[in-house]
Amino acid sequence: MIATQPLELRAPLSGVLLALDKVPDPVFASRMIGDGLCIDPTSQTLCAPLAGVISNIQDTGHAVSITDDNGVQVLMHIGLDTVSLAGKGFTRLVEEGQRVEAGQALIEFDADYVAL
């Protein structure tokens, strides 16, 4: 379903906004999985940018998707090649199927460990 209302997103974390095409990962930079943005974090908690249901959260805690009431899905991915960390440095605060509100904490992460 395509949203007919304007979509308002909150910043999911504090940091410096970067152009997506500057991300050194071709999957993100080429927008293979959709348009988006990149934030170099200065905080260590990823929060919901909109209200909705957790439609997917990786067991490793490095990525989460929220689907809003209009069917719009937003994917948030922490770091590059972080799936290889096997969950180390990430603490999941929500579960798949859980309803969340905009601004609610979703994942805590160790920014120094994830950046290595």
Wavefront OBJ file of the C-alpha trace (Angstrom):
o trace
v 0.000 0.000 0.000
v 1.283 3.461 -0.888
v 0.899 6.155 1.743
v -1.278 9.067 0.690
v -0.444 11.160 3.748
v 2.869 12.985 4.164
v 5.369 10.779 5.989
v 6.991 12.383 9.012
v 10.062 10.679 10.437
v 11.967 11.526 13.607
v 15.730 11.215 13.663
v 16.433 7.670 14.923
v 19.602 8.802 16.718
v 21.897 11.788 17.155
v 24.762 12.223 14.750
v 26.070 13.728 11.539
v 23.963 13.326 8.401
v 25.844 11.923 5.396
v 24.829 11.449 1.762
v 23.794 7.845 1.129
v 25.852 7.642 -2.064
v 28.993 8.296 0.030
v 28.479 5.125 2.110
v 31.281 2.621 1.318
v 28.824 -0.238 0.749
v 27.366 -0.629 -2.759
v 24.087 -2.113 -1.504
v 23.278 1.087 0.382
v 25.080 3.608 -1.843
v 23.311 2.379 -4.999
v 19.946 2.297 -3.194
v 19.417 -1.386 -4.064
v 17.125 -1.747 -1.053
v 15.529 1.681 -1.385
v 16.253 5.325 -0.763
v 17.504 6.491 2.576
v 20.104 8.394 4.498
v 23.158 7.730 6.609
v 23.854 9.054 10.091
v 27.316 8.829 11.644
v 26.124 8.357 15.242
v 27.076 10.385 18.273
v 24.611 8.441 20.436
v 24.353 4.716 21.107
v 20.599 4.119 21.104
v 18.573 3.608 17.929
v 15.005 4.890 18.339
v 11.852 4.471 16.282
v 11.511 7.242 13.683
v 7.760 6.579 13.469
v 5.023 4.643 15.232
v 4.230 1.171 13.953
v 4.905 -2.522 14.392
v 8.333 -4.157 14.430
v 8.034 -6.116 11.187
v 11.563 -7.531 11.387
v 14.457 -7.429 13.815
v 17.618 -9.355 13.102
v 18.692 -11.871 15.745
v 22.080 -10.157 15.726
v 20.466 -6.807 16.601
v 22.148 -4.898 13.774
v 18.956 -4.105 11.817
v 15.269 -3.506 12.456
v 12.239 -2.660 10.299
v 9.062 -0.865 11.347
v 5.832 -0.901 9.345
v 3.448 1.971 10.027
v -0.356 1.870 9.927
v -0.333 2.871 6.220
v 1.958 -0.028 5.275
v 5.106 2.083 4.912
v 8.153 0.070 5.971
v 11.319 1.728 7.276
v 14.543 -0.290 7.580
v 17.286 0.866 9.939
v 20.705 -0.763 9.738
v 23.508 -0.086 12.213
v 27.034 -0.026 10.803
v 28.659 -1.679 7.809
v 29.108 -5.454 7.647
v 27.902 -5.617 11.256
v 26.093 -8.908 10.656
v 29.580 -10.444 10.973
v 29.700 -9.330 14.630
v 27.116 -12.033 15.415
v 25.230 -9.798 17.834
v 28.223 -8.654 19.880
v 27.910 -4.978 20.729
v 24.106 -4.887 20.254
v 21.241 -5.116 22.754
v 17.749 -5.591 21.319
v 15.088 -3.734 23.292
v 12.057 -4.804 21.210
v 10.720 -7.955 19.574
v 9.134 -8.694 16.205
v 5.393 -8.008 16.248
v 5.671 -5.446 19.037
v 3.947 -2.082 18.587
v 6.266 0.895 19.129
v 5.802 4.636 19.345
v 7.929 7.272 17.611
v 10.992 7.962 19.744
v 10.898 4.600 21.550
v 14.304 2.961 22.064
v 14.774 -0.094 19.803
v 18.434 -1.137 19.979
v 21.381 -0.089 22.125
v 24.824 -0.526 20.598
v 28.470 -0.027 21.489
v 29.497 2.550 18.893
v 33.226 1.950 19.399
v 32.908 -1.825 18.997
v 30.550 -1.584 16.011
v 32.888 0.874 14.247
v 35.866 -1.528 14.341
l 1 2 3 4 5 6 7 8 9 10 11 12 13 14 15 16 17 18 19 20 21 22 23 24 25 26 27 28 29 30 31 32 33 34 35 36 37 38 39 40 41 42 43 44 45 46 47 48 49 50 51 52 53 54 55 56 57 58 59 60 61 62 63 64 65 66 67 68 69 70 71 72 73 74 75 76 77 78 79 80 81 82 83 84 85 86 87 88 89 90 91 92 93 94 95 96 97 98 99 100 101 102 103 104 105 106 107 108 109 110 111 112 113 114 115 116
